[in-house]
Amino acid sequence: MQLTCPMCKEKTTWKENPWRPFCSERCKLIDLGKWVLEEYKIHEEPAEEEKREGT
């Protein structure tokens, strides 16, 4: 099964790829670094308490 690396967009395989879904350890570490530096964020709705405090 072939897939596209989410970082560099190169084609890679799923089978026998220790870094999947990335094509290499380098791409995997770049992605991890982006999470650590908070370049990626998961947005969520404020909790009920926070909504009440804000009004």
C-alpha positions as CSV (number, residue, x, y, z in Angstrom):
1,M,0.0,0.0,0.0
2,Q,1.4,3.4,-1.0
3,L,0.8,6.6,0.8
4,T,2.0,10.2,0.8
5,C,4.2,11.5,3.6
6,P,2.3,14.3,5.4
7,M,5.5,16.4,5.8
8,C,7.4,16.2,2.5
9,K,4.6,14.8,0.2
10,E,6.9,12.0,-1.1
11,K,5.4,8.6,-1.9
12,T,6.2,5.9,0.6
13,T,5.0,2.4,1.5
14,W,3.0,1.3,4.6
15,K,4.5,-2.2,4.8
16,E,7.9,-2.4,6.5
17,N,8.1,1.3,7.1
18,P,9.0,2.0,10.8
19,W,8.2,5.7,10.5
20,R,4.8,5.4,9.0
21,P,2.8,7.4,8.0
22,F,6.0,9.4,7.4
23,C,8.6,8.5,4.8
24,S,11.6,8.9,7.1
25,E,12.7,9.5,10.7
26,R,13.6,13.1,9.7
27,C,10.0,13.8,8.7
28,K,8.7,12.2,11.8
29,L,10.9,14.4,14.0
30,I,9.9,17.5,12.1
31,D,6.3,16.8,12.8
32,L,7.0,16.0,16.5
33,G,8.9,19.4,16.8
34,K,5.9,21.2,15.4
35,W,3.7,19.7,18.2
36,V,6.3,20.6,20.8
37,L,6.5,24.2,19.6
38,E,2.7,24.3,19.6
39,E,2.5,25.1,15.9
40,Y,-0.4,22.6,15.8
41,K,-3.3,23.2,18.0
42,I,-6.6,21.4,18.7
43,H,-9.3,23.9,19.2
44,E,-12.1,23.1,21.6
45,E,-15.1,24.8,23.0
46,P,-14.7,26.5,26.4
47,A,-15.9,24.4,29.3
48,E,-19.2,25.5,30.9
49,E,-17.4,27.1,33.9
50,E,-15.3,29.2,31.6
51,K,-18.4,30.3,29.7
52,R,-20.1,31.4,32.9
53,E,-17.0,33.3,34.2
54,G,-16.7,35.2,30.9
55,T,-20.3,36.6,31.1
